[in-house]
Amino acid sequence: MATQLVDAPEAQSPLGRPGPIVELALTLPIFILYHIGVVFLDVRNATDWVTGPLLRFANGDRLAYVGLTLVLGGAFAVVLGLAGKGTTFRGSRFIQAIVEGTLLAIVMRLAGGFAVSRVFAGAASGPLNAGMFTNVVMSLGAGFYEEIAFRVILFGLGAKLWVKLFAGATMGVISGVRPAIGIKSILILTLWALACAVAFSGVHYVGSLGEAFEARSFLYRAVLGIVLTLIYLTRGFATAVWAHAIYDVWVLAL
């Protein structure tokens, strides 16, 4: 009989994770703060597909853009509230996500530093040479958009496809998975997580904002990608977003 990795309702989640509607709602503050701040910068996150169209819709008027961002955020909140009617959502979940994100950001830093110190003599590159406001805003954008791109779309959809093709099992993309899974599914998830971590690290060296390649920073980011994938799998999308954003604020801005 094929192993089943199925979406579990929030009340029955064996890992204590909320459902996808609540997961998205928990990331709204990061989404809104990033989009309010990024319009005043000359750069934006490479995976940000909202700012450009929204700014064009506002005819380049930054104040109008900010107003549209707040309206969009409010609309999302209403839609998520209506879609999630009947699900368990408490304000304490925001506190839980922030606390977990902070603790896991420390784990990310320790894991990346340990890996680099074991392979190379010395630490990875330091923070970007940019102002604190820029670094904070870009950190929020990285937390939200990179988790959508690399954890939800690349890893989540990819894992769903590979597990279905090679293990005959099904799994969710955002909501929880049951911990009792087959060896074949675990192997597929592990290999795909490693591939996605390499892609996550490599994307930081391409494009107009890409850094010069350095083996130490590449390994460091790849380890961060693995840790974020584990967070996404075990604690959910919202916790991964908060952990990523808090980590980047800590490293880049502080």
C-alpha positions as CSV (number, residue, x, y, z in Angstrom):
1,M,0.0,0.0,0.0
2,A,1.4,3.4,-1.0
3,T,2.5,5.7,1.9
4,Q,0.2,8.7,2.2
5,L,1.6,12.1,3.0
6,V,-1.6,14.0,3.2
7,D,-2.8,17.5,4.1
8,A,-4.0,17.4,7.7
9,P,-6.6,19.8,9.2
10,E,-5.2,22.2,11.7
11,A,-6.9,20.5,14.7
12,Q,-5.5,17.1,13.7
13,S,-2.0,18.2,12.6
14,P,0.5,15.9,14.3
15,L,3.2,18.5,14.1
16,G,1.1,21.3,15.6
17,R,1.1,23.3,12.5
18,P,-1.8,25.6,11.3
19,G,-3.5,25.2,8.0
20,P,-2.5,27.1,4.9
21,I,-5.0,30.0,5.4
22,V,-3.6,30.7,8.8
23,E,0.0,30.3,7.5
24,L,-0.5,33.0,4.9
25,A,-2.2,35.3,7.4
26,L,0.7,35.0,9.8
27,T,3.0,36.4,7.1
28,L,0.9,39.5,6.2
29,P,2.9,41.9,8.5
30,I,6.1,41.0,6.7
31,F,4.5,41.4,3.3
32,I,3.0,44.8,4.1
33,L,6.1,46.3,5.8
34,Y,8.4,45.1,3.0
35,H,6.2,46.7,0.3
36,I,5.8,49.9,2.2
37,G,9.5,50.2,2.6
38,V,10.8,48.9,-0.8
39,V,9.2,51.7,-2.8
40,F,11.6,54.2,-1.2
41,L,14.7,52.1,-2.2
42,D,16.6,51.8,-5.5
43,V,16.6,48.0,-5.2
44,R,14.1,45.2,-4.6
45,N,14.2,41.5,-4.0
46,A,14.8,39.5,-7.2
47,T,11.8,37.3,-6.6
48,D,9.5,40.3,-5.9
49,W,6.8,40.1,-8.6
50,V,4.3,42.6,-7.0
51,T,6.1,45.9,-6.5
52,G,6.7,46.7,-10.2
53,P,3.1,46.2,-11.4
54,L,1.7,47.9,-8.4
55,L,4.0,50.9,-8.8
56,R,3.0,51.1,-12.5
57,F,-0.6,51.0,-11.5
58,A,0.0,53.9,-9.2
59,N,1.6,55.8,-12.1
60,G,4.9,56.0,-10.2
61,D,3.3,57.9,-7.3
62,R,4.9,56.5,-4.1
63,L,2.2,57.8,-1.7
64,A,-0.4,56.2,-3.9
65,Y,1.6,53.0,-4.0
66,V,1.7,53.0,-0.2
67,G,-2.0,53.5,-0.1
68,L,-2.6,50.6,-2.6
69,T,-0.3,48.4,-0.5
70,L,-2.3,49.0,2.6
71,V,-5.6,48.4,0.7
72,L,-4.1,45.2,-0.8
73,G,-3.0,44.0,2.6
74,G,-6.4,44.8,4.0
75,A,-8.1,42.9,1.2
76,F,-5.9,39.9,1.7
77,A,-6.7,40.0,5.4
78,V,-10.4,40.0,4.6
79,V,-10.2,37.3,2.0
80,L,-8.0,35.1,4.3
81,G,-10.4,35.7,7.2
82,L,-13.4,34.7,5.1
83,A,-11.6,31.7,3.6
84,G,-10.4,30.6,7.0
85,K,-13.8,31.0,8.7
86,G,-14.1,28.1,11.2
87,T,-10.4,27.5,11.5
88,T,-8.6,28.1,14.7
89,F,-6.8,31.4,14.6
90,R,-5.5,33.2,17.6
91,G,-3.4,36.3,18.1
92,S,-1.0,34.2,20.1
93,R,0.0,32.5,16.9
94,F,1.8,35.7,15.8
95,I,3.8,35.6,19.0
96,Q,4.5,31.9,18.5
97,A,5.7,32.5,15.0
98,I,8.0,35.4,16.0
99,V,9.4,33.5,19.0
100,E,10.0,30.3,17.0
101,G,11.4,32.4,14.1
102,T,13.9,34.1,16.5
103,L,15.1,30.8,18.0
104,L,15.4,29.1,14.6
105,A,17.3,32.1,13.3
106,I,19.9,31.4,16.0
107,V,19.9,27.7,14.9
108,M,20.5,28.9,11.3
109,R,23.4,31.0,12.3
110,L,25.0,28.3,14.3
111,A,24.5,25.6,11.7
112,G,25.9,27.7,8.9
113,G,28.9,28.8,11.0
114,F,29.6,25.2,12.1
115,A,29.5,23.9,8.5
116,V,31.9,26.6,7.2
117,S,34.3,26.2,10.2
118,R,34.4,22.4,9.5
119,V,35.3,22.8,5.8
120,F,37.1,26.1,5.7
121,A,39.3,28.2,8.0
122,G,37.4,31.3,8.7
123,A,33.9,32.6,8.5
124,A,31.7,33.5,5.5
125,S,31.4,37.0,4.1
126,G,30.0,39.8,6.3
127,P,26.9,41.9,5.8
128,L,26.2,43.9,2.7
129,N,27.6,47.5,2.6
130,A,24.2,49.2,2.7
131,G,22.2,51.3,5.2
132,M,20.2,49.8,8.0
133,F,16.8,50.8,6.5
134,T,17.7,49.2,3.2
135,N,19.0,46.0,4.8
136,V,15.9,45.7,7.0
137,V,13.5,46.2,4.1
138,M,15.4,43.8,1.9
139,S,15.5,41.2,4.7
140,L,11.7,41.3,5.0
141,G,11.4,40.9,1.3
142,A,13.8,38.0,1.2
143,G,12.0,36.3,4.1
144,F,8.6,36.5,2.3
145,Y,9.4,36.1,-1.4
146,E,12.4,33.7,-1.2
147,E,10.3,31.4,1.0
148,I,7.5,31.4,-1.6
149,A,10.0,30.8,-4.5
150,F,12.3,28.2,-2.9
151,R,10.3,26.5,-0.2
152,V,6.7,26.6,-1.5
153,I,7.1,26.6,-5.3
154,L,10.5,24.9,-5.9
155,F,10.7,22.5,-3.0
156,G,7.0,22.1,-2.2
157,L,5.7,21.6,-5.7
158,G,8.8,19.7,-6.8
159,A,8.6,17.4,-3.8
160,K,4.9,16.8,-4.4
161,L,5.7,15.8,-8.0
162,W,8.7,13.6,-7.3
163,V,7.1,11.8,-4.4
164,K,4.0,11.1,-6.5
165,L,6.1,9.9,-9.5
166,F,8.6,7.8,-7.7
167,A,6.9,6.7,-4.4
168,G,3.3,6.8,-5.4
169,A,2.5,9.0,-2.4
170,T,0.8,12.3,-2.1
171,M,1.7,15.3,0.0
172,G,0.7,18.9,0.6
173,V,2.6,22.0,-0.4
174,I,1.9,24.4,2.5
175,S,-0.1,22.5,5.1
176,G,1.2,19.7,7.4
177,V,2.4,16.3,6.5
178,R,2.2,13.2,8.6
179,P,5.5,12.1,10.2
180,A,5.0,8.4,9.4
181,I,6.4,8.3,5.8
182,G,8.1,5.6,3.8
183,I,11.9,5.3,3.3
184,K,11.6,5.9,-0.4
185,S,9.7,9.2,0.2
186,I,12.2,10.3,2.8
187,L,15.1,9.7,0.3
188,I,13.3,11.6,-2.4
189,L,12.6,14.5,0.0
190,T,16.2,14.5,1.2
191,L,17.7,14.6,-2.3
192,W,15.3,17.3,-3.5
193,A,15.9,19.4,-0.4
194,L,19.7,19.3,-1.1
195,A,19.1,20.3,-4.7
196,C,16.8,23.2,-3.7
197,A,19.4,24.3,-1.1
198,V,22.1,24.5,-3.8
199,A,19.7,26.5,-6.1
200,F,18.8,28.8,-3.2
201,S,22.5,29.5,-2.5
202,G,23.5,29.8,-6.2
203,V,20.8,32.4,-7.0
204,H,22.7,34.9,-4.7
205,Y,25.5,35.0,-7.3
206,V,23.6,35.8,-10.4
207,G,21.9,38.9,-11.7
208,S,22.7,42.6,-11.3
209,L,22.7,42.3,-7.5
210,G,24.6,39.1,-7.4
211,E,27.7,38.7,-5.3
212,A,31.1,37.5,-6.5
213,F,31.2,33.7,-6.0
214,E,32.9,32.5,-2.9
215,A,32.9,28.9,-1.8
216,R,32.5,29.7,1.9
217,S,29.5,31.9,1.5
218,F,28.0,29.4,-1.0
219,L,28.3,26.5,1.5
220,Y,27.0,28.8,4.3
221,R,23.9,29.7,2.3
222,A,23.3,26.1,1.2
223,V,23.2,25.0,4.8
224,L,20.8,27.8,5.6
225,G,18.6,26.6,2.7
226,I,18.6,23.1,4.2
227,V,17.7,24.4,7.6
228,L,14.9,26.6,6.2
229,T,13.5,23.5,4.3
230,L,13.5,21.6,7.5
231,I,11.7,24.5,9.2
232,Y,9.2,24.6,6.4
233,L,8.5,20.9,6.5
234,T,8.2,20.6,10.3
235,R,6.9,24.1,11.4
236,G,5.3,25.5,8.3
237,F,5.6,28.3,5.8
238,A,4.9,31.1,8.3
239,T,7.6,30.1,10.7
240,A,10.1,29.7,7.8
241,V,9.2,33.2,6.6
242,W,9.7,34.7,10.1
243,A,12.9,32.8,10.7
244,H,14.4,33.9,7.4
245,A,13.4,37.5,7.8
246,I,14.6,37.7,11.4
247,Y,17.9,36.0,10.5
248,D,18.5,38.4,7.6
249,V,17.7,41.4,9.8
250,W,20.1,40.1,12.5
251,V,22.9,39.5,10.0
252,L,22.5,42.3,7.5
253,A,21.1,45.1,9.6
254,L,22.4,44.4,13.2
